[in-house]
């Protein structure tokens, strides 16, 4: 998701080693939901922004990765689909976040392309800066780009 100044919203969390890492908004697909339905729901729950399934556009990237919810003692395997959405502003509403999200997310911020390229903190997925640079130019891939999910 990009704001009018071409910045990208990322959430932060602390890894098991205490290091902060940054990641895109998103979440799980509920039973009976399509990926698009889940993306619309998660977007609203995590950020307060509304979109339609058609308004999401195509899947622009995918990644697969594991992550550990330490407090719950659960290991998750995620198959991620990324959409690119332009939003009209920067004010987000996190009131819809679930308890697990609230327990893990430590903050959020809008990142410029330059900040993404030069970040010293971990950002997931790996390769996000290059993809975002391409997307803000209007270069939407014909098929999804494969990104590495890094923590």
Residue pairs with C-beta under 8 A, 6 or more apart in sequence:
1 8
1 9
1 24
1 25
1 43
1 47
1 49
1 84
1 85
1 86
1 87
2 8
2 84
2 85
2 86
2 87
2 132
2 135
2 136
3 9
3 86
3 87
3 89
3 90
3 110
4 86
4 88
4 89
5 110
5 112
6 112
6 113
6 136
7 90
7 110
7 111
7 112
8 24
8 110
8 111
8 113
8 116
8 128
8 132
9 24
9 25
9 47
9 90
9 92
9 108
9 109
9 110
9 111
10 22
10 23
10 24
10 108
10 109
10 111
10 123
11 22
11 23
11 24
11 25
11 46
11 105
11 107
11 108
12 20
12 21
12 22
12 23
12 105
12 106
12 107
12 108
12 109
13 20
13 21
13 23
13 104
13 105
13 106
14 20
14 21
14 106
15 21
15 122
15 151
16 68
16 70
19 121
19 122
20 106
20 121
20 122
21 121
21 122
21 123
21 124
21 151
22 111
22 119
22 121
22 122
22 123
22 124
23 123
23 124
23 125
24 82
24 124
24 125
24 128
25 42
25 43
25 46
25 47
26 39
26 42
26 46
26 80
26 82
27 38
27 42
27 45
27 46
27 98
27 101
28 38
28 42
28 78
29 35
29 37
29 38
30 38
30 41
33 41
34 53
35 59
35 81
36 53
36 56
37 53
39 51
39 53
39 56
39 81
39 83
40 50
40 51
40 52
40 53
40 56
43 49
43 50
43 51
43 85
44 50
44 51
44 96
45 96
45 97
45 98
45 101
46 92
46 94
46 96
46 97
46 101
47 92
47 93
47 94
48 91
48 92
48 93
48 94
48 95
48 96
49 85
49 87
49 92
51 85
55 85
56 83
56 85
57 83
57 84
57 85
57 140
58 83
58 140
58 144
59 81
59 82
59 83
59 144
60 82
60 83
60 84
60 131
60 135
60 140
60 141
60 144
60 145
61 81
61 82
61 125
61 131
61 141
61 144
61 145
61 146
61 147
62 79
62 80
62 81
62 82
62 144
62 145
62 146
62 147
63 78
63 80
63 82
63 125
63 146
63 147
63 148
63 149
64 77
64 78
64 79
64 80
64 149
65 77
65 78
65 80
65 124
65 125
65 148
65 149
65 150
65 151
66 75
66 76
66 77
66 78
67 75
67 76
67 78
67 151
68 74
68 75
68 76
69 75
69 76
69 100
69 104
71 103
72 100
78 149
80 125
80 149
81 144
82 125
82 131
82 144
82 147
84 135
84 140
90 110
92 108
94 102
94 105
94 108
97 105
111 119
113 129
113 132
113 133
113 136
116 123
116 128
116 129
116 132
117 129
122 150
122 151
123 129
123 150
124 149
124 150
124 151
125 147
125 148
125 149
125 150
126 147
126 148
126 149
126 150
127 145
127 147
127 148
128 147
131 145
131 147
134 141
